[in-house]
Amino acid sequence: MGFRSGVITLGFMLSCAATAAHAGPWGIVQLMEALAAKHSGRAEFVEKKYVSVLTGPVESSGELSFAAPDRLEKRTVQPLDERLVLEGDRLSLERGGKRRSVGLDEYPEIAALVGSIRSTLMGDRAALEKIYRLSLNGDARRWTLLLVPSTPAVADLVAYIRIGGSEGLVDRVEIHQPGGDYSVMSIREMPQR
């Protein structure tokens, strides 16, 4: 997985960190409140990437974590050990004993994408709507949030993102890229340590 594709999957998979109880009518406002109510979390993930040049999906698994306001981590343990960390405005990738770190100001398109990840975890609808058109289907028991890029720079990275869950718990993230490649991540929340 390249640095750019790791960035694409980082926070969407980390949006699993959101869990909260909710009562009353269900809409984007209530979903954002449920996401914002959780300040940290851990989850296990299994991700399948479907790439047009391969005959079958590439599967990976590991752990996701989020700590408000700005620390996101994706640690892949299978098939290779890899760690992708966003902290503040620095994005780091560790793989094979090597570490690469970049400032988000060096990559404005990635910064916008990562900003949307943070905005989802923070429940910041206004920030999300600067980059995506949002639509929510379902109800609190089973919902799907669709994010479609509204800026060309982000549209070059992702065609759309579909996030599914129940109440404030995210259990599925699909990222569809232009050209047809996509990934599906199944997420299971882990108890706090």
C-alpha positions in Angstrom: 0.0 0.0 0.0 1.4 3.4 -1.0 1.5 6.5 1.2 -1.4 8.1 -0.7 -3.7 5.0 -0.5 -2.8 4.7 3.2 -4.0 8.3 3.7 -7.2 7.6 1.8 -8.1 4.7 4.1 -6.8 6.1 7.4 -9.5 8.1 9.0 -12.5 6.7 7.2 -11.6 3.5 8.9 -10.9 5.4 12.1 -14.4 6.9 12.1 -15.1 3.6 13.9 -14.0 5.4 17.0 -17.4 7.0 17.4 -20.0 5.5 19.7 -22.7 7.2 21.8 -26.2 6.6 22.9 -28.9 8.5 21.2 -32.6 9.1 21.6 -35.2 10.9 19.5 -35.4 11.7 15.8 -32.4 10.6 13.7 -30.8 12.7 11.0 -27.4 14.2 10.2 -27.5 16.5 13.2 -28.1 13.6 15.6 -25.4 11.5 13.8 -22.8 14.2 14.1 -23.7 14.6 17.8 -23.2 10.9 18.4 -19.9 11.0 16.6 -18.7 14.1 18.6 -19.7 12.5 21.9 -16.9 10.0 21.8 -13.4 11.5 22.5 -11.4 8.3 22.0 -11.8 4.7 20.9 -10.2 1.5 19.6 -11.5 -1.0 17.1 -10.4 -4.1 15.2 -10.7 -4.0 11.4 -10.6 -6.3 8.5 -10.2 -4.5 5.2 -10.6 -5.9 1.7 -9.2 -3.9 -1.2 -10.5 -4.7 -4.7 -8.1 -3.6 -7.4 -9.0 -4.1 -11.1 -5.6 -5.6 -12.0 -5.9 -8.4 -9.4 -8.1 -11.5 -9.6 -9.2 -11.3 -5.9 -9.2 -8.9 -3.0 -6.2 -8.0 -0.9 -7.1 -8.5 2.7 -5.5 -6.8 5.7 -6.3 -6.5 9.4 -5.3 -4.7 12.5 -6.3 -2.0 15.0 -7.7 1.5 14.7 -7.6 4.2 17.3 -8.6 7.8 17.8 -7.9 10.3 20.5 -9.5 13.8 20.3 -8.8 16.2 19.0 -6.2 15.2 16.4 -4.6 11.8 16.8 -5.6 9.0 14.4 -3.8 5.7 14.1 -4.2 2.7 11.8 -1.9 -0.3 12.8 -2.0 -3.1 10.3 -0.7 -6.4 11.6 -1.6 -8.8 8.7 -0.3 -9.4 6.1 2.5 -6.8 6.9 3.2 -4.7 10.0 2.5 -1.1 9.1 1.6 2.0 11.2 0.0 5.1 9.8 -0.4 8.0 12.3 -1.9 11.4 11.9 -1.0 13.7 14.8 -1.6 17.4 14.6 -0.5 18.4 11.1 2.0 15.6 10.7 1.3 12.3 8.9 3.7 9.4 9.5 4.0 6.0 7.9 6.1 3.2 9.4 6.8 0.1 7.4 9.7 -2.3 7.3 11.7 -0.5 10.0 11.5 2.8 8.0 9.6 5.9 8.9 8.4 8.6 6.6 6.7 11.8 7.9 5.2 14.7 6.0 3.5 17.9 6.9 0.0 18.2 5.6 0.7 21.7 4.3 3.0 20.0 1.7 -0.1 18.1 0.3 -3.2 20.3 0.2 -5.4 17.6 -1.3 -4.4 15.1 1.3 -4.9 17.8 4.0 -8.4 18.3 2.8 -9.1 14.6 2.9 -7.5 14.1 6.3 -9.4 17.2 7.5 -12.6 15.5 6.5 -11.6 12.4 8.5 -11.0 14.6 11.6 -14.3 16.4 10.9 -16.2 13.1 10.9 -14.6 12.0 14.1 -15.3 15.3 15.7 -18.9 15.4 14.4 -18.1 18.7 12.6 -20.8 18.8 9.9 -19.8 22.3 8.7 -16.3 21.2 8.0 -17.4 18.1 6.1 -19.8 20.1 4.0 -16.9 22.2 2.8 -15.5 19.1 1.0 -18.4 16.7 0.6 -22.1 16.5 -0.2 -23.7 14.5 2.6 -26.7 12.3 2.6 -28.0 10.0 5.3 -30.4 7.1 4.8 -32.0 4.8 7.4 -32.6 5.4 11.0 -30.7 5.2 14.3 -30.9 1.4 14.3 -29.3 1.1 10.8 -27.9 4.1 8.9 -25.7 4.8 5.9 -23.9 8.1 5.5 -22.8 8.9 1.9 -20.0 11.4 1.3 -19.5 12.6 -2.3 -16.7 15.0 -2.9 -17.7 18.5 -3.9 -14.2 19.7 -4.7 -12.1 18.5 -7.7 -9.0 17.9 -5.6 -10.7 15.4 -3.3 -12.7 13.9 -6.3 -9.3 13.0 -7.8 -8.6 10.8 -4.7 -12.1 9.3 -3.9 -15.3 8.9 -5.9 -17.4 8.5 -2.8 -17.4 7.1 0.7 -20.2 5.1 2.3 -20.1 4.7 6.1 -22.6 2.4 7.8 -23.5 1.8 11.4 -26.0 1.8 14.2 -26.6 4.7 16.6 -23.1 6.3 17.0 -21.3 3.0 16.2 -19.6 2.8 12.8 -19.2 -0.8 11.6 -18.5 -0.5 7.9 -16.6 1.9 5.7 -16.4 1.7 1.9 -14.1 3.9 -0.1 -14.6 4.0 -3.8 -11.9 5.5 -6.0 -12.2 6.9 -9.5 -11.6 4.1 -11.9 -13.5 1.5 -10.0 -11.0 0.3 -7.3 -12.6 0.2 -3.8 -12.1 -1.0 -0.3 -14.5 -2.4 2.3 -13.6 -2.2 5.9 -15.5 -4.1 8.6 -15.0 -2.7 12.0 -15.6 -4.1 15.5 -15.2 -1.8 18.5 -12.8 -3.0 21.3 -13.3 -2.2 25.0 -11.2 0.6 26.4 -8.0 -0.4 28.2 
